[in-house]
Amino acid sequence: MTEAARAAARGVGQRAPETADGVAHGQPVVDRLVALLDLERIEENIFRGVSPAESPVRVFGGQVAGQALVAAGRTVPSDRGVHSLHAYFIRPGDPAVPIVYEVDRIRDGRSFTTRRVVAVQHGKAIFALSASFQLEAQGIEHSDPMPEVAAPDELTDYAGWVEVAGEHLPPLARFPRPFDLRYVNEPPWAVADGVPRPARNQVWMRADGRLPDDPLVHVCALAYASDITLLDSVFARHGISPWRHQAMVASLDHAMWFHRPFRADEWVLYDCASPSASGTRGLATGRFFSRNGTLVASVVQEGLIRARE
Protein backbone atom coordinates (compact mmCIF):
# COMPACT_ATOMS: atom_id res chain seq x y z
CA MET A 1 0.00 0.00 0.00
CA THR A 2 1.34 3.43 -0.93
CA GLU A 3 1.80 6.29 1.54
CA ALA A 4 -1.14 8.11 -0.09
CA ALA A 5 -3.38 5.11 0.48
CA ARG A 6 -2.26 4.83 4.09
CA ALA A 7 -2.99 8.50 4.62
CA ALA A 8 -6.42 8.11 3.06
CA ALA A 9 -7.15 5.09 5.23
CA ARG A 10 -6.09 6.93 8.36
CA GLY A 11 -8.46 9.74 7.48
CA VAL A 12 -11.58 7.62 7.29
CA GLY A 13 -12.55 7.13 10.89
CA GLN A 14 -16.16 8.03 10.09
CA ARG A 15 -18.43 7.93 7.07
CA ALA A 16 -17.67 10.52 4.41
CA PRO A 17 -20.17 13.17 5.55
CA GLU A 18 -22.20 14.25 2.54
CA THR A 19 -21.68 11.20 0.33
CA ALA A 20 -22.81 8.75 3.01
CA ASP A 21 -25.94 10.73 3.73
CA GLY A 22 -26.73 10.76 0.03
CA VAL A 23 -26.39 7.02 -0.15
CA ALA A 24 -28.43 6.38 2.96
CA HIS A 25 -31.28 8.85 3.03
CA GLY A 26 -33.65 10.91 0.92
CA GLN A 27 -33.12 9.20 -2.44
CA PRO A 28 -34.87 6.48 -4.44
CA VAL A 29 -33.16 3.16 -3.76
CA VAL A 30 -31.69 2.86 -7.27
CA ASP A 31 -30.24 6.38 -6.96
CA ARG A 32 -28.55 5.24 -3.77
CA LEU A 33 -26.95 2.41 -5.74
CA VAL A 34 -25.64 4.88 -8.33
CA ALA A 35 -24.30 7.09 -5.53
CA LEU A 36 -22.73 4.03 -3.89
CA LEU A 37 -20.83 3.30 -7.11
CA ASP A 38 -19.77 6.93 -7.62
CA LEU A 39 -16.43 6.79 -5.82
CA GLU A 40 -14.48 9.79 -4.58
CA ARG A 41 -11.15 10.14 -6.37
CA ILE A 42 -8.41 10.92 -3.84
CA GLU A 43 -5.41 10.66 -6.16
CA GLU A 44 -4.71 9.31 -9.67
CA ASN A 45 -5.02 5.66 -8.65
CA ILE A 46 -6.74 5.92 -5.25
CA PHE A 47 -10.48 6.06 -4.65
CA ARG A 48 -12.79 6.05 -1.65
CA GLY A 49 -16.26 4.56 -1.26
CA VAL A 50 -18.85 4.35 1.52
CA SER A 51 -21.50 1.89 2.68
CA PRO A 52 -25.25 2.47 3.13
CA ALA A 53 -26.39 3.55 6.59
CA GLU A 54 -28.55 0.42 6.89
CA SER A 55 -25.66 -1.99 6.23
CA PRO A 56 -25.40 -5.18 8.35
CA VAL A 57 -22.45 -5.94 10.62
CA ARG A 58 -20.16 -6.41 7.60
CA VAL A 59 -20.02 -4.87 4.15
CA PHE A 60 -22.06 -6.67 1.48
CA GLY A 61 -19.71 -8.52 -0.88
CA GLY A 62 -21.45 -7.31 -4.04
CA GLN A 63 -20.91 -3.73 -2.92
CA VAL A 64 -17.15 -3.99 -2.50
CA ALA A 65 -16.86 -5.92 -5.78
CA GLY A 66 -18.87 -3.29 -7.65
CA GLN A 67 -16.94 -0.41 -6.12
CA ALA A 68 -13.57 -2.04 -6.83
CA LEU A 69 -14.60 -2.54 -10.44
CA VAL A 70 -15.58 1.14 -10.66
CA ALA A 71 -12.12 2.09 -9.34
CA ALA A 72 -10.44 -0.11 -11.96
CA GLY A 73 -12.67 1.15 -14.77
CA ARG A 74 -11.95 4.79 -14.04
CA THR A 75 -8.29 4.22 -14.90
CA VAL A 76 -9.08 2.62 -18.28
CA PRO A 77 -9.94 4.34 -21.62
CA SER A 78 -13.70 4.46 -22.18
CA ASP A 79 -13.46 2.46 -25.43
CA ARG A 80 -12.39 -0.65 -23.49
CA GLY A 81 -15.09 -2.62 -21.71
CA VAL A 82 -14.52 -5.01 -18.84
CA HIS A 83 -14.73 -8.66 -19.91
CA SER A 84 -13.65 -10.48 -16.73
CA LEU A 85 -12.95 -10.09 -13.04
CA HIS A 86 -11.48 -12.39 -10.41
CA ALA A 87 -11.71 -11.48 -6.75
CA TYR A 88 -10.97 -12.69 -3.23
CA PHE A 89 -12.76 -11.60 -0.08
CA ILE A 90 -9.98 -11.43 2.50
CA ARG A 91 -11.50 -9.89 5.64
CA PRO A 92 -15.00 -8.73 6.63
CA GLY A 93 -15.56 -5.10 5.69
CA ASP A 94 -16.55 -2.56 8.33
CA PRO A 95 -19.64 -0.63 7.11
CA ALA A 96 -19.06 2.13 9.68
CA VAL A 97 -16.04 3.53 7.81
CA PRO A 98 -15.31 4.22 4.13
CA ILE A 99 -13.21 1.85 2.02
CA VAL A 100 -10.05 2.94 0.22
CA TYR A 101 -9.45 1.37 -3.21
CA GLU A 102 -5.90 1.41 -4.57
CA VAL A 103 -5.52 0.61 -8.28
CA ASP A 104 -2.38 -0.95 -9.77
CA ARG A 105 -2.07 -0.39 -13.53
CA ILE A 106 -0.67 -3.80 -14.41
CA ARG A 107 -0.70 -3.54 -18.21
CA ASP A 108 -1.94 -1.37 -21.04
CA GLY A 109 -1.74 -3.39 -24.26
CA ARG A 110 -2.99 -2.80 -27.77
CA SER A 111 -6.20 -4.76 -27.20
CA PHE A 112 -6.30 -5.61 -23.49
CA THR A 113 -5.86 -3.60 -20.29
CA THR A 114 -5.30 -5.24 -16.90
CA ARG A 115 -5.89 -3.69 -13.48
CA ARG A 116 -5.48 -4.93 -9.92
CA VAL A 117 -7.38 -3.31 -7.06
CA VAL A 118 -6.90 -3.73 -3.31
CA ALA A 119 -9.61 -2.51 -0.92
CA VAL A 120 -8.26 -1.29 2.42
CA GLN A 121 -9.81 -0.57 5.81
CA HIS A 122 -8.05 0.05 9.11
CA GLY A 123 -4.70 -0.32 7.32
CA LYS A 124 -5.43 -3.88 6.12
CA ALA A 125 -6.56 -5.40 2.83
CA ILE A 126 -10.15 -6.66 2.96
CA PHE A 127 -10.62 -7.47 -0.75
CA ALA A 128 -8.50 -7.95 -3.86
CA LEU A 129 -9.67 -7.84 -7.47
CA SER A 130 -8.08 -8.34 -10.87
CA ALA A 131 -10.01 -7.11 -13.91
CA SER A 132 -9.34 -7.24 -17.63
CA PHE A 133 -10.69 -4.79 -20.21
CA GLN A 134 -10.77 -5.23 -23.97
CA LEU A 135 -11.05 -3.02 -27.02
CA GLU A 136 -14.20 -4.07 -28.91
CA ALA A 137 -13.47 -6.65 -31.61
CA GLN A 138 -15.35 -9.01 -33.92
CA GLY A 139 -14.88 -12.79 -33.81
CA ILE A 140 -16.62 -16.16 -33.63
CA GLU A 141 -19.97 -16.24 -31.82
CA HIS A 142 -22.05 -18.84 -29.97
CA SER A 143 -23.86 -19.13 -26.64
CA ASP A 144 -26.05 -21.51 -24.64
CA PRO A 145 -29.82 -21.00 -24.91
CA MET A 146 -31.78 -19.53 -21.99
CA PRO A 147 -33.79 -22.00 -19.88
CA GLU A 148 -37.54 -21.92 -20.37
CA VAL A 149 -39.02 -20.12 -17.37
CA ALA A 150 -42.03 -17.99 -16.50
CA ALA A 151 -41.85 -14.31 -17.42
CA PRO A 152 -41.01 -11.87 -14.60
CA ASP A 153 -44.43 -10.18 -14.65
CA GLU A 154 -46.01 -13.58 -13.90
CA LEU A 155 -44.00 -14.08 -10.69
CA THR A 156 -44.22 -12.98 -7.06
CA ASP A 157 -42.02 -10.02 -6.22
CA TYR A 158 -39.52 -9.89 -3.35
CA ALA A 159 -41.99 -8.24 -0.97
CA GLY A 160 -44.43 -11.11 -1.52
CA TRP A 161 -41.83 -13.70 -0.50
CA VAL A 162 -40.93 -11.62 2.55
CA GLU A 163 -44.54 -11.93 3.66
CA VAL A 164 -44.41 -15.71 3.12
CA ALA A 165 -41.28 -15.96 5.25
CA GLY A 166 -42.90 -13.90 8.01
CA GLU A 167 -41.19 -13.49 11.36
CA HIS A 168 -38.24 -15.72 10.43
CA LEU A 169 -36.59 -12.88 8.50
CA PRO A 170 -34.44 -10.29 10.31
CA PRO A 171 -35.33 -6.58 9.91
CA LEU A 172 -32.43 -6.13 7.47
CA ALA A 173 -34.11 -8.47 4.97
CA ARG A 174 -37.08 -6.10 4.81
CA PHE A 175 -35.10 -2.98 3.85
CA PRO A 176 -35.73 -1.61 0.32
CA ARG A 177 -33.38 -3.12 -2.25
CA PRO A 178 -31.93 -1.46 -5.37
CA PHE A 179 -32.97 -4.48 -7.49
CA ASP A 180 -36.41 -5.82 -8.31
CA LEU A 181 -36.17 -9.60 -7.72
CA ARG A 182 -38.66 -12.15 -9.10
CA TYR A 183 -37.87 -15.73 -8.07
CA VAL A 184 -38.86 -18.40 -10.59
CA ASN A 185 -38.81 -21.06 -7.86
CA GLU A 186 -39.30 -20.75 -4.10
CA PRO A 187 -36.38 -18.91 -2.48
CA PRO A 188 -34.86 -21.20 0.18
CA TRP A 189 -34.80 -18.41 2.75
CA ALA A 190 -38.60 -18.10 2.48
CA VAL A 191 -39.53 -21.78 2.91
CA ALA A 192 -36.63 -23.51 4.70
CA ASP A 193 -38.71 -26.57 5.53
CA GLY A 194 -35.75 -28.97 5.59
CA VAL A 195 -36.88 -30.64 2.36
CA PRO A 196 -33.97 -30.91 -0.13
CA ARG A 197 -34.67 -29.46 -3.56
CA PRO A 198 -32.66 -29.36 -6.79
CA ALA A 199 -29.47 -27.35 -6.27
CA ARG A 200 -30.71 -24.63 -8.57
CA ASN A 201 -32.05 -21.12 -8.19
CA GLN A 202 -33.49 -18.91 -10.89
CA VAL A 203 -34.47 -15.29 -10.44
CA TRP A 204 -35.30 -12.41 -12.75
CA MET A 205 -33.75 -9.14 -11.66
CA ARG A 206 -33.32 -5.56 -12.79
CA ALA A 207 -32.30 -2.30 -11.16
CA ASP A 208 -35.39 -0.80 -9.54
CA GLY A 209 -35.25 2.37 -11.64
CA ARG A 210 -33.38 3.94 -14.54
CA LEU A 211 -29.57 3.83 -14.50
CA PRO A 212 -27.21 6.20 -16.35
CA ASP A 213 -26.22 5.14 -19.87
CA ASP A 214 -22.54 4.62 -18.96
CA PRO A 215 -21.80 0.91 -19.71
CA LEU A 216 -19.41 0.74 -16.73
CA VAL A 217 -22.30 1.56 -14.38
CA HIS A 218 -24.32 -1.37 -15.75
CA VAL A 219 -21.41 -3.81 -15.49
CA CYS A 220 -20.67 -2.73 -11.92
CA ALA A 221 -24.37 -2.87 -11.00
CA LEU A 222 -24.54 -6.44 -12.30
CA ALA A 223 -21.41 -7.32 -10.30
CA TYR A 224 -23.23 -5.96 -7.24
CA ALA A 225 -26.38 -7.97 -8.04
CA SER A 226 -24.48 -11.19 -8.78
CA ASP A 227 -23.77 -11.67 -5.07
CA ILE A 228 -27.38 -11.26 -3.87
CA THR A 229 -28.88 -14.66 -4.74
CA LEU A 230 -26.03 -16.84 -6.03
CA LEU A 231 -25.57 -19.01 -2.92
CA ASP A 232 -29.32 -19.66 -2.72
CA SER A 233 -28.67 -22.66 -4.97
CA VAL A 234 -26.46 -24.18 -2.25
CA PHE A 235 -29.13 -23.70 0.42
CA ALA A 236 -31.86 -25.13 -1.81
CA ARG A 237 -30.04 -28.46 -2.04
CA HIS A 238 -30.29 -28.84 1.76
CA GLY A 239 -33.62 -27.14 2.44
CA ILE A 240 -32.11 -24.60 4.80
CA SER A 241 -32.21 -20.83 5.25
CA PRO A 242 -29.20 -18.73 6.29
CA TRP A 243 -31.48 -16.73 8.58
CA ARG A 244 -33.81 -19.37 9.99
CA HIS A 245 -30.94 -21.78 10.67
CA GLN A 246 -28.57 -19.03 11.85
CA ALA A 247 -25.95 -19.98 9.29
CA MET A 248 -22.68 -18.12 8.96
CA VAL A 249 -22.35 -17.16 5.29
CA ALA A 250 -19.53 -15.25 3.59
CA SER A 251 -18.23 -14.95 0.05
CA LEU A 252 -14.71 -16.34 -0.36
CA ASP A 253 -13.93 -15.74 -4.01
CA HIS A 254 -15.87 -14.53 -7.02
CA ALA A 255 -15.29 -14.53 -10.77
CA MET A 256 -17.33 -13.02 -13.61
CA TRP A 257 -17.08 -12.96 -17.37
CA PHE A 258 -19.02 -10.38 -19.38
CA HIS A 259 -19.84 -11.71 -22.84
CA ARG A 260 -22.15 -9.16 -24.46
CA PRO A 261 -23.62 -5.69 -23.85
CA PHE A 262 -26.68 -5.41 -21.57
CA ARG A 263 -28.54 -2.99 -19.36
CA ALA A 264 -28.83 -3.78 -15.67
CA ASP A 265 -32.07 -1.77 -15.49
CA GLU A 266 -33.75 -4.21 -17.88
CA TRP A 267 -34.82 -7.74 -16.93
CA VAL A 268 -32.07 -10.38 -16.85
CA LEU A 269 -32.52 -13.99 -15.77
CA TYR A 270 -29.96 -15.21 -13.22
CA ASP A 271 -29.79 -18.99 -13.61
CA CYS A 272 -27.74 -20.45 -10.73
CA ALA A 273 -26.71 -23.98 -9.74
CA SER A 274 -24.51 -25.57 -7.08
CA PRO A 275 -22.41 -28.52 -8.28
CA SER A 276 -20.69 -29.14 -4.92
CA ALA A 277 -20.53 -28.34 -1.22
CA SER A 278 -17.85 -29.67 1.14
CA GLY A 279 -15.56 -28.60 3.96
CA THR A 280 -17.93 -25.72 4.98
CA ARG A 281 -17.60 -24.34 1.42
CA GLY A 282 -20.32 -24.23 -1.21
CA LEU A 283 -19.67 -23.69 -4.92
CA ALA A 284 -22.23 -21.93 -7.10
CA THR A 285 -22.28 -21.06 -10.79
CA GLY A 286 -24.53 -18.54 -12.48
CA ARG A 287 -25.51 -17.39 -15.95
CA PHE A 288 -27.17 -14.07 -16.81
CA PHE A 289 -29.51 -13.99 -19.80
CA SER A 290 -31.16 -10.90 -21.25
CA ARG A 291 -34.94 -10.89 -21.78
CA ASN A 292 -34.47 -11.95 -25.43
CA GLY A 293 -32.52 -15.07 -24.36
CA THR A 294 -28.97 -13.86 -24.99
CA LEU A 295 -26.25 -15.01 -22.59
CA VAL A 296 -24.62 -11.80 -21.34
CA ALA A 297 -22.48 -12.88 -18.34
CA SER A 298 -21.26 -15.92 -16.39
CA VAL A 299 -20.39 -16.17 -12.69
CA VAL A 300 -18.64 -18.61 -10.34
CA GLN A 301 -18.40 -18.16 -6.58
CA GLU A 302 -17.32 -20.20 -3.59
CA GLY A 303 -18.82 -19.24 -0.27
CA LEU A 304 -18.22 -20.13 3.36
CA ILE A 305 -21.31 -21.79 4.82
CA ARG A 306 -21.43 -22.92 8.44
CA ALA A 307 -24.97 -23.98 9.22
CA ARG A 308 -26.35 -25.50 12.42
CA GLU A 309 -27.34 -29.14 12.14
TIMAR-353184 format. One record per residue (C-alpha): residue number from 1; x, y, z; residue in one letter. Coordinates in nm, 3 decimals, padded with zeros to 5 digits. Example, Ala and Ser with C-alpha at 12.3 -4.5 7.8 and 13.67 -1.06 7.14 Angstrom:
<rs>
{1 {01.230 -00.450 00.780} A}
{2 {01.367 -00.106 00.714} S}
</rs>
This chain:
<rs>
{1 {00.000 00.000 00.000} M}
{2 {00.134 00.343 -00.093} T}
{3 {00.180 00.629 00.154} E}
{4 {-00.114 00.811 -00.009} A}
{5 {-00.338 00.511 00.048} A}
{6 {-00.226 00.483 00.409} R}
{7 {-00.299 00.850 00.462} A}
{8 {-00.642 00.811 00.306} A}
{9 {-00.715 00.509 00.523} A}
{10 {-00.609 00.693 00.836} R}
{11 {-00.846 00.974 00.748} G}
{12 {-01.158 00.762 00.729} V}
{13 {-01.255 00.713 01.089} G}
{14 {-01.616 00.803 01.009} Q}
{15 {-01.843 00.793 00.707} R}
{16 {-01.767 01.052 00.441} A}
{17 {-02.017 01.317 00.555} P}
{18 {-02.220 01.425 00.254} E}
{19 {-02.168 01.120 00.033} T}
{20 {-02.281 00.875 00.301} A}
{21 {-02.594 01.073 00.373} D}
{22 {-02.673 01.076 00.003} G}
{23 {-02.639 00.702 -00.015} V}
{24 {-02.843 00.638 00.296} A}
{25 {-03.128 00.885 00.303} H}
{26 {-03.365 01.091 00.092} G}
{27 {-03.312 00.920 -00.244} Q}
{28 {-03.487 00.648 -00.444} P}
{29 {-03.316 00.316 -00.376} V}
{30 {-03.169 00.286 -00.727} V}
{31 {-03.024 00.638 -00.696} D}
{32 {-02.855 00.524 -00.377} R}
{33 {-02.695 00.241 -00.574} L}
{34 {-02.564 00.488 -00.833} V}
{35 {-02.430 00.709 -00.553} A}
{36 {-02.273 00.403 -00.389} L}
{37 {-02.083 00.330 -00.711} L}
{38 {-01.977 00.693 -00.762} D}
{39 {-01.643 00.679 -00.582} L}
{40 {-01.448 00.979 -00.458} E}
{41 {-01.115 01.014 -00.637} R}
{42 {-00.841 01.092 -00.384} I}
{43 {-00.541 01.066 -00.616} E}
{44 {-00.471 00.931 -00.967} E}
{45 {-00.502 00.566 -00.865} N}
{46 {-00.674 00.592 -00.525} I}
{47 {-01.048 00.606 -00.465} F}
{48 {-01.279 00.605 -00.165} R}
{49 {-01.626 00.456 -00.126} G}
{50 {-01.885 00.435 00.152} V}
{51 {-02.150 00.189 00.268} S}
{52 {-02.525 00.247 00.313} P}
{53 {-02.639 00.355 00.659} A}
{54 {-02.855 00.042 00.689} E}
{55 {-02.566 -00.199 00.623} S}
{56 {-02.540 -00.518 00.835} P}
{57 {-02.245 -00.594 01.062} V}
{58 {-02.016 -00.641 00.760} R}
{59 {-02.002 -00.487 00.415} V}
{60 {-02.206 -00.667 00.148} F}
{61 {-01.971 -00.852 -00.088} G}
{62 {-02.145 -00.731 -00.404} G}
{63 {-02.091 -00.373 -00.292} Q}
{64 {-01.715 -00.399 -00.250} V}
{65 {-01.686 -00.592 -00.578} A}
{66 {-01.887 -00.329 -00.765} G}
{67 {-01.694 -00.041 -00.612} Q}
{68 {-01.357 -00.204 -00.683} A}
{69 {-01.460 -00.254 -01.044} L}
{70 {-01.558 00.114 -01.066} V}
{71 {-01.212 00.209 -00.934} A}
{72 {-01.044 -00.011 -01.196} A}
{73 {-01.267 00.115 -01.477} G}
{74 {-01.195 00.479 -01.404} R}
{75 {-00.829 00.422 -01.490} T}
{76 {-00.908 00.262 -01.828} V}
{77 {-00.994 00.434 -02.162} P}
{78 {-01.370 00.446 -02.218} S}
{79 {-01.346 00.246 -02.543} D}
{80 {-01.239 -00.065 -02.349} R}
{81 {-01.509 -00.262 -02.171} G}
{82 {-01.452 -00.501 -01.884} V}
{83 {-01.473 -00.866 -01.991} H}
{84 {-01.365 -01.048 -01.673} S}
{85 {-01.295 -01.009 -01.304} L}
{86 {-01.148 -01.239 -01.041} H}
{87 {-01.171 -01.148 -00.675} A}
{88 {-01.097 -01.269 -00.323} Y}
{89 {-01.276 -01.160 -00.008} F}
{90 {-00.998 -01.143 00.250} I}
{91 {-01.150 -00.989 00.564} R}
{92 {-01.500 -00.873 00.663} P}
{93 {-01.556 -00.510 00.569} G}
{94 {-01.655 -00.256 00.833} D}
{95 {-01.964 -00.063 00.711} P}
{96 {-01.906 00.213 00.968} A}
{97 {-01.604 00.353 00.781} V}
{98 {-01.531 00.422 00.413} P}
{99 {-01.321 00.185 00.202} I}
{100 {-01.005 00.294 00.022} V}
{101 {-00.945 00.137 -00.321} Y}
{102 {-00.590 00.141 -00.457} E}
{103 {-00.552 00.061 -00.828} V}
{104 {-00.238 -00.095 -00.977} D}
{105 {-00.207 -00.039 -01.353} R}
{106 {-00.067 -00.380 -01.441} I}
{107 {-00.070 -00.354 -01.821} R}
{108 {-00.194 -00.137 -02.104} D}
{109 {-00.174 -00.339 -02.426} G}
{110 {-00.299 -00.280 -02.777} R}
{111 {-00.620 -00.476 -02.720} S}
{112 {-00.630 -00.561 -02.349} F}
{113 {-00.586 -00.360 -02.029} T}
{114 {-00.530 -00.524 -01.690} T}
{115 {-00.589 -00.369 -01.348} R}
{116 {-00.548 -00.493 -00.992} R}
{117 {-00.738 -00.331 -00.706} V}
{118 {-00.690 -00.373 -00.331} V}
{119 {-00.961 -00.251 -00.092} A}
{120 {-00.826 -00.129 00.242} V}
{121 {-00.981 -00.057 00.581} Q}
{122 {-00.805 00.005 00.911} H}
{123 {-00.470 -00.032 00.732} G}
{124 {-00.543 -00.388 00.612} K}
{125 {-00.656 -00.540 00.283} A}
{126 {-01.015 -00.666 00.296} I}
{127 {-01.062 -00.747 -00.075} F}
{128 {-00.850 -00.795 -00.386} A}
{129 {-00.967 -00.784 -00.747} L}
{130 {-00.808 -00.834 -01.087} S}
{131 {-01.001 -00.711 -01.391} A}
{132 {-00.934 -00.724 -01.763} S}
{133 {-01.069 -00.479 -02.021} F}
{134 {-01.077 -00.523 -02.397} Q}
{135 {-01.105 -00.302 -02.702} L}
{136 {-01.420 -00.407 -02.891} E}
{137 {-01.347 -00.665 -03.161} A}
{138 {-01.535 -00.901 -03.392} Q}
{139 {-01.488 -01.279 -03.381} G}
{140 {-01.662 -01.616 -03.363} I}
{141 {-01.997 -01.624 -03.182} E}
{142 {-02.205 -01.884 -02.997} H}
{143 {-02.386 -01.913 -02.664} S}
{144 {-02.605 -02.151 -02.464} D}
{145 {-02.982 -02.100 -02.491} P}
{146 {-03.178 -01.953 -02.199} M}
{147 {-03.379 -02.200 -01.988} P}
{148 {-03.754 -02.192 -02.037} E}
{149 {-03.902 -02.012 -01.737} V}
{150 {-04.203 -01.799 -01.650} A}
{151 {-04.185 -01.431 -01.742} A}
{152 {-04.101 -01.187 -01.460} P}
{153 {-04.443 -01.018 -01.465} D}
{154 {-04.601 -01.358 -01.390} E}
{155 {-04.400 -01.408 -01.069} L}
{156 {-04.422 -01.298 -00.706} T}
{157 {-04.202 -01.002 -00.622} D}
{158 {-03.952 -00.989 -00.335} Y}
{159 {-04.199 -00.824 -00.097} A}
{160 {-04.443 -01.111 -00.152} G}
{161 {-04.183 -01.370 -00.050} W}
{162 {-04.093 -01.162 00.255} V}
{163 {-04.454 -01.193 00.366} E}
{164 {-04.441 -01.571 00.312} V}
{165 {-04.128 -01.596 00.525} A}
{166 {-04.290 -01.390 00.801} G}
{167 {-04.119 -01.349 01.136} E}
{168 {-03.824 -01.572 01.043} H}
{169 {-03.659 -01.288 00.850} L}
{170 {-03.444 -01.029 01.031} P}
{171 {-03.533 -00.658 00.991} P}
{172 {-03.243 -00.613 00.747} L}
{173 {-03.411 -00.847 00.497} A}
{174 {-03.708 -00.610 00.481} R}
{175 {-03.510 -00.298 00.385} F}
{176 {-03.573 -00.161 00.032} P}
{177 {-03.338 -00.312 -00.225} R}
{178 {-03.193 -00.146 -00.537} P}
{179 {-03.297 -00.448 -00.749} F}
{180 {-03.641 -00.582 -00.831} D}
{181 {-03.617 -00.960 -00.772} L}
{182 {-03.866 -01.215 -00.910} R}
{183 {-03.787 -01.573 -00.807} Y}
{184 {-03.886 -01.840 -01.059} V}
{185 {-03.881 -02.106 -00.786} N}
{186 {-03.930 -02.075 -00.410} E}
{187 {-03.638 -01.891 -00.248} P}
{188 {-03.486 -02.120 00.018} P}
{189 {-03.480 -01.841 00.275} W}
{190 {-03.860 -01.810 00.248} A}
{191 {-03.953 -02.178 00.291} V}
{192 {-03.663 -02.351 00.470} A}
{193 {-03.871 -02.657 00.553} D}
{194 {-03.575 -02.897 00.559} G}
{195 {-03.688 -03.064 00.236} V}
{196 {-03.397 -03.091 -00.013} P}
{197 {-03.467 -02.946 -00.356} R}
{198 {-03.266 -02.936 -00.679} P}
{199 {-02.947 -02.735 -00.627} A}
{200 {-03.071 -02.463 -00.857} R}
{201 {-03.205 -02.112 -00.819} N}
{202 {-03.349 -01.891 -01.089} Q}
{203 {-03.447 -01.529 -01.044} V}
{204 {-03.530 -01.241 -01.275} W}
{205 {-03.375 -00.914 -01.166} M}
{206 {-03.332 -00.556 -01.279} R}
{207 {-03.230 -00.230 -01.116} A}
{208 {-03.539 -00.080 -00.954} D}
{209 {-03.525 00.237 -01.164} G}
{210 {-03.338 00.394 -01.454} R}
{211 {-02.957 00.383 -01.450} L}
{212 {-02.721 00.620 -01.635} P}
{213 {-02.622 00.514 -01.987} D}
{214 {-02.254 00.462 -01.896} D}
{215 {-02.180 00.091 -01.971} P}
{216 {-01.941 00.074 -01.673} L}
{217 {-02.230 00.156 -01.438} V}
{218 {-02.432 -00.137 -01.575} H}
{219 {-02.141 -00.381 -01.549} V}
{220 {-02.067 -00.273 -01.192} C}
{221 {-02.437 -00.287 -01.100} A}
{222 {-02.454 -00.644 -01.230} L}
{223 {-02.141 -00.732 -01.030} A}
{224 {-02.323 -00.596 -00.724} Y}
{225 {-02.638 -00.797 -00.804} A}
{226 {-02.448 -01.119 -00.878} S}
{227 {-02.377 -01.167 -00.507} D}
{228 {-02.738 -01.126 -00.387} I}
{229 {-02.888 -01.466 -00.474} T}
{230 {-02.603 -01.684 -00.603} L}
{231 {-02.557 -01.901 -00.292} L}
{232 {-02.932 -01.966 -00.272} D}
{233 {-02.867 -02.266 -00.497} S}
{234 {-02.646 -02.418 -00.225} V}
{235 {-02.913 -02.370 00.042} F}
{236 {-03.186 -02.513 -00.181} A}
{237 {-03.004 -02.846 -00.204} R}
{238 {-03.029 -02.884 00.176} H}
{239 {-03.362 -02.714 00.244} G}
{240 {-03.211 -02.460 00.480} I}
{241 {-03.221 -02.083 00.525} S}
{242 {-02.920 -01.873 00.629} P}
{243 {-03.148 -01.673 00.858} W}
{244 {-03.381 -01.937 00.999} R}
{245 {-03.094 -02.178 01.067} H}
{246 {-02.857 -01.903 01.185} Q}
{247 {-02.595 -01.998 00.929} A}
{248 {-02.268 -01.812 00.896} M}
{249 {-02.235 -01.716 00.529} V}
{250 {-01.953 -01.525 00.359} A}
{251 {-01.823 -01.495 00.005} S}
{252 {-01.471 -01.634 -00.036} L}
{253 {-01.393 -01.574 -00.401} D}
{254 {-01.587 -01.453 -00.702} H}
{255 {-01.529 -01.453 -01.077} A}
{256 {-01.733 -01.302 -01.361} M}
{257 {-01.708 -01.296 -01.737} W}
{258 {-01.902 -01.038 -01.938} F}
{259 {-01.984 -01.171 -02.284} H}
{260 {-02.215 -00.916 -02.446} R}
{261 {-02.362 -00.569 -02.385} P}
{262 {-02.668 -00.541 -02.157} F}
{263 {-02.854 -00.299 -01.936} R}
{264 {-02.883 -00.378 -01.567} A}
{265 {-03.207 -00.177 -01.549} D}
{266 {-03.375 -00.421 -01.788} E}
{267 {-03.482 -00.774 -01.693} W}
{268 {-03.207 -01.038 -01.685} V}
{269 {-03.252 -01.399 -01.577} L}
{270 {-02.996 -01.521 -01.322} Y}
{271 {-02.979 -01.899 -01.361} D}
{272 {-02.774 -02.045 -01.073} C}
{273 {-02.671 -02.398 -00.974} A}
{274 {-02.451 -02.557 -00.708} S}
{275 {-02.241 -02.852 -00.828} P}
{276 {-02.069 -02.914 -00.492} S}
{277 {-02.053 -02.834 -00.122} A}
{278 {-01.785 -02.967 00.114} S}
{279 {-01.556 -02.860 00.396} G}
{280 {-01.793 -02.572 00.498} T}
{281 {-01.760 -02.434 00.142} R}
{282 {-02.032 -02.423 -00.121} G}
{283 {-01.967 -02.369 -00.492} L}
{284 {-02.223 -02.193 -00.710} A}
{285 {-02.228 -02.106 -01.079} T}
{286 {-02.453 -01.854 -01.248} G}
{287 {-02.551 -01.739 -01.595} R}
{288 {-02.717 -01.407 -01.681} F}
{289 {-02.951 -01.399 -01.980} F}
{290 {-03.116 -01.090 -02.125} S}
{291 {-03.494 -01.089 -02.178} R}
{292 {-03.447 -01.195 -02.543} N}
{293 {-03.252 -01.507 -02.436} G}
{294 {-02.897 -01.386 -02.499} T}
{295 {-02.625 -01.501 -02.259} L}
{296 {-02.462 -01.180 -02.134} V}
{297 {-02.248 -01.288 -01.834} A}
{298 {-02.126 -01.592 -01.639} S}
{299 {-02.039 -01.617 -01.269} V}
{300 {-01.864 -01.861 -01.034} V}
{301 {-01.840 -01.816 -00.658} Q}
{302 {-01.732 -02.020 -00.359} E}
{303 {-01.882 -01.924 -00.027} G}
{304 {-01.822 -02.013 00.336} L}
{305 {-02.131 -02.179 00.482} I}
{306 {-02.143 -02.292 00.844} R}
{307 {-02.497 -02.398 00.922} A}
{308 {-02.635 -02.550 01.242} R}
{309 {-02.734 -02.914 01.214} E}
</rs>
